[in-house]
Amino acid sequence: MQINYITLMKEIKDDSNKWIDSPYSWIGRLHIVKMSILPKLTYRFNTISIAIPKSYFVDTRKLILKFIWKDKRPRIASTILKKNNKDGEHTLPTFKTY
């Protein structure tokens, strides 16, 4: 991976570590991802005009799911979290589209 991706991954880890001890539910953590981590990713993806490897998205998704479930076994399958519902509230964002 290139240096830009390594630094961005470090920022995501630091951000998730900042929120890890918070008493929020998994839904609250999902909203933290949408509010705090997703804007950083979209800004970087829009400003850096280079190809992003697929492995980066896989690593980012794993890190986000690890944060949401607090390193425990997921209670909801990630495929269900990715499905769009009517409101669009409780869905895991697909980072490739951003």
C-alpha positions in Angstrom: 0.0 0.0 0.0 1.1 3.5 -0.6 2.0 6.0 2.2 -1.3 7.9 1.8 -3.3 4.8 2.5 -1.2 3.8 5.5 -1.6 7.3 7.1 -5.4 7.2 6.4 -5.7 3.8 7.9 -3.8 5.0 11.0 -6.2 8.0 11.2 -9.2 5.6 11.1 -7.7 3.4 13.8 -7.0 6.4 16.0 -10.5 7.7 15.4 -12.1 4.4 16.3 -9.8 4.1 19.4 -11.0 7.5 20.5 -14.6 6.2 20.5 -14.0 2.6 21.6 -14.8 3.1 25.3 -18.0 5.0 24.6 -21.2 3.4 26.0 -23.0 3.5 22.7 -25.0 0.6 21.2 -24.0 -0.8 17.8 -26.5 1.6 16.1 -24.8 4.5 17.8 -21.4 3.2 16.7 -22.7 2.9 13.2 -23.8 6.5 13.3 -20.3 7.5 14.7 -18.8 5.9 11.6 -21.1 7.8 9.3 -20.5 11.1 11.2 -16.8 10.9 11.9 -14.9 8.4 9.7 -16.9 8.5 6.5 -16.3 12.2 5.8 -12.6 11.8 6.2 -12.6 9.0 3.7 -14.7 10.8 1.2 -12.5 13.9 1.4 -9.4 11.9 0.8 -10.9 9.9 -2.0 -12.0 13.0 -3.8 -8.8 14.9 -3.4 -6.3 12.1 -4.2 -6.7 11.2 -7.8 -5.0 7.8 -7.8 -6.3 4.3 -8.1 -7.3 2.8 -4.7 -6.6 -1.0 -4.3 -9.5 -3.3 -3.5 -7.6 -4.6 -0.5 -7.8 -1.2 1.1 -11.6 -1.3 1.1 -11.6 -4.8 2.5 -9.2 -3.7 5.3 -11.3 -0.6 6.0 -14.5 -2.6 6.2 -13.0 -5.1 8.6 -11.7 -2.3 10.8 -15.1 -0.6 10.8 -17.0 -3.8 11.6 -14.5 -4.5 14.4 -15.3 -1.1 15.9 -19.0 -1.4 15.6 -19.1 -4.8 17.3 -16.4 -4.0 19.9 -14.2 -6.9 18.9 -17.1 -9.3 19.7 -19.1 -11.7 17.4 -21.4 -9.7 15.1 -25.1 -9.9 16.1 -26.2 -9.0 12.6 -24.6 -10.3 9.4 -22.7 -7.7 7.4 -24.8 -8.5 4.3 -27.9 -7.4 6.2 -26.2 -4.2 7.4 -25.3 -3.4 3.8 -28.9 -3.7 2.5 -30.8 -0.5 1.9 -34.0 0.0 3.9 -36.6 2.6 3.4 -35.1 5.1 5.8 -31.4 4.3 5.0 -30.6 4.9 8.7 -29.2 1.6 9.9 -27.1 0.6 6.9 -23.4 0.2 6.7 -22.0 2.6 4.0 -20.2 1.0 1.1 -16.9 2.8 1.0 -16.3 2.0 -2.7 -19.3 4.1 -3.8 -18.0 7.1 -1.9 
